[in-house]
Amino acid sequence: TKDTFKLVALAGAVLMLVFLFLSWTSITFNGTTGTKMGLATWYGIFALIMTLGAIVGILYNHNTLTFSCAVLAVVFGIIGMCSIPDMTVAGTTFTSDQIKAAIKVNREAGKAVEVSHLGAILFTVASVVTAAGAYLKITKK
């Protein structure tokens, strides 16, 4: 029913909001870990705006707004999954290019390098759920 689809969209949007506060990028090499929260990046800020837009759309039964914002949020989530942002590791700030170079050097030396985008992945999945709920609500009259 339409109410079920609304609940699916709302649950997805609430999870989108929660996942913005997780680490979207985490890199560990040489025993040191650097992390960057979703909201600490430009694409995370845009993702927040799209999340709030989706929630407003749900609350005011504006399904097209919810769907549009959720689809755009998916795009920002994908950007987050593909990005290595500037970050501070052990008190030193490194640029994205420096981090990529360090990853390359460590991998070539056979050292373990862990790169995780868990927050961005979870945000993207929640955005897809929100978009699906809104889409089903639009099409199932």
C-alpha positions as CSV (number, residue, x, y, z in Angstrom):
1,T,0.0,0.0,0.0
2,K,1.0,3.6,-0.3
3,D,1.5,3.9,3.5
4,T,4.0,1.0,3.3
5,F,5.9,2.8,0.6
6,K,5.9,6.0,2.6
7,L,7.3,4.1,5.6
8,V,10.0,2.6,3.4
9,A,11.0,6.0,2.1
10,L,11.0,7.5,5.6
11,A,13.1,4.7,7.0
12,G,15.6,5.1,4.2
13,A,15.7,8.9,4.7
14,V,16.3,8.6,8.4
15,L,19.1,6.1,7.7
16,M,20.6,8.5,5.2
17,L,20.7,11.2,7.9
18,V,22.4,8.8,10.3
19,F,24.9,7.6,7.8
20,L,26.1,11.2,7.0
21,F,27.7,11.1,10.5
22,L,29.7,8.0,9.8
23,S,33.2,7.9,8.4
24,W,32.9,8.0,4.6
25,T,36.6,7.4,4.0
26,S,39.0,5.5,6.2
27,I,42.5,4.7,5.2
28,T,45.0,2.7,7.3
29,F,48.7,2.2,6.4
30,N,51.9,1.9,8.3
31,G,49.8,1.4,11.5
32,T,48.2,4.8,11.2
33,T,44.5,5.5,10.4
34,G,42.9,8.6,8.9
35,T,39.2,9.0,8.6
36,K,36.9,11.6,7.1
37,M,33.2,12.0,8.1
38,G,30.7,12.5,5.3
39,L,29.7,15.9,6.5
40,A,33.3,17.1,6.4
41,T,33.3,17.0,2.6
42,W,31.6,19.1,-0.1
43,Y,29.7,16.1,-1.4
44,G,28.6,15.3,2.1
45,I,27.1,18.7,2.6
46,F,25.2,18.4,-0.7
47,A,24.1,14.9,0.5
48,L,22.8,16.5,3.7
49,I,20.8,19.0,1.6
50,M,19.3,16.2,-0.5
51,T,18.6,14.2,2.6
52,L,16.7,17.1,4.2
53,G,14.9,17.6,0.9
54,A,13.8,14.0,0.8
55,I,12.5,14.1,4.4
56,V,10.5,17.3,3.7
57,G,9.1,15.6,0.6
58,I,8.0,12.6,2.7
59,L,6.5,14.7,5.4
60,Y,4.5,16.9,3.0
61,N,3.6,14.0,0.6
62,H,5.6,15.5,-2.2
63,N,6.7,12.2,-3.7
64,T,8.5,13.8,-6.7
65,L,10.6,15.9,-4.5
66,T,11.5,12.9,-2.3
67,F,12.4,10.8,-5.4
68,S,14.5,13.6,-7.0
69,C,16.4,14.3,-3.8
70,A,17.0,10.6,-3.2
71,V,18.3,10.1,-6.7
72,L,20.7,13.1,-6.4
73,A,21.8,11.7,-3.0
74,V,22.7,8.5,-4.7
75,V,25.0,10.5,-7.0
76,F,26.7,12.2,-4.0
77,G,27.1,8.8,-2.3
78,I,28.8,7.4,-5.3
79,I,31.1,10.4,-5.4
80,G,31.9,9.6,-1.8
81,M,32.6,6.0,-2.6
82,C,35.1,7.0,-5.3
83,S,36.9,9.8,-3.5
84,I,40.0,10.1,-1.4
85,P,39.6,13.4,0.4
86,D,42.2,15.5,2.2
87,M,42.5,14.3,5.8
88,T,44.5,14.7,8.9
89,V,46.4,11.7,10.1
90,A,48.4,11.8,13.4
91,G,48.1,15.5,13.5
92,T,49.4,16.2,10.0
93,T,47.1,17.2,7.2
94,F,47.6,15.5,3.9
95,T,46.2,16.4,0.5
96,S,44.3,13.9,-1.5
97,D,47.2,13.6,-3.9
98,Q,49.7,12.9,-1.1
99,I,47.4,10.2,0.3
100,K,47.1,8.5,-3.1
101,A,50.8,8.6,-3.6
102,A,51.4,7.1,-0.1
103,I,48.9,4.3,-0.9
104,K,50.7,3.6,-4.2
105,V,54.1,3.5,-2.5
106,N,52.9,1.2,0.3
107,R,51.2,-1.2,-2.1
108,E,54.3,-1.3,-4.3
109,A,56.4,-2.1,-1.2
110,G,54.0,-5.0,-0.4
111,K,52.6,-3.3,2.7
112,A,49.0,-3.6,3.6
113,V,46.8,-0.6,2.9
114,E,43.2,-0.6,3.9
115,V,40.8,1.8,2.3
116,S,37.1,1.8,3.4
117,H,34.2,3.8,2.2
118,L,31.6,2.1,4.5
119,G,29.7,5.3,5.5
120,A,29.4,6.3,1.8
121,I,28.2,2.8,0.8
122,L,25.6,2.7,3.5
123,F,24.4,6.2,2.7
124,T,24.1,5.2,-1.0
125,V,22.1,2.1,-0.2
126,A,19.7,4.1,2.1
127,S,19.3,6.6,-0.7
128,V,18.3,3.9,-3.1
129,V,15.8,2.6,-0.6
130,T,14.3,6.1,-0.2
131,A,14.2,6.6,-4.0
132,A,12.5,3.2,-4.4
133,G,9.9,3.9,-1.7
134,A,9.1,7.3,-3.3
135,Y,9.0,5.8,-6.8
136,L,6.6,3.0,-5.8
137,K,4.4,5.6,-4.0
138,I,4.3,7.7,-7.2
139,T,3.5,4.7,-9.5
140,K,1.2,2.6,-7.3
141,K,-1.9,4.8,-7.1
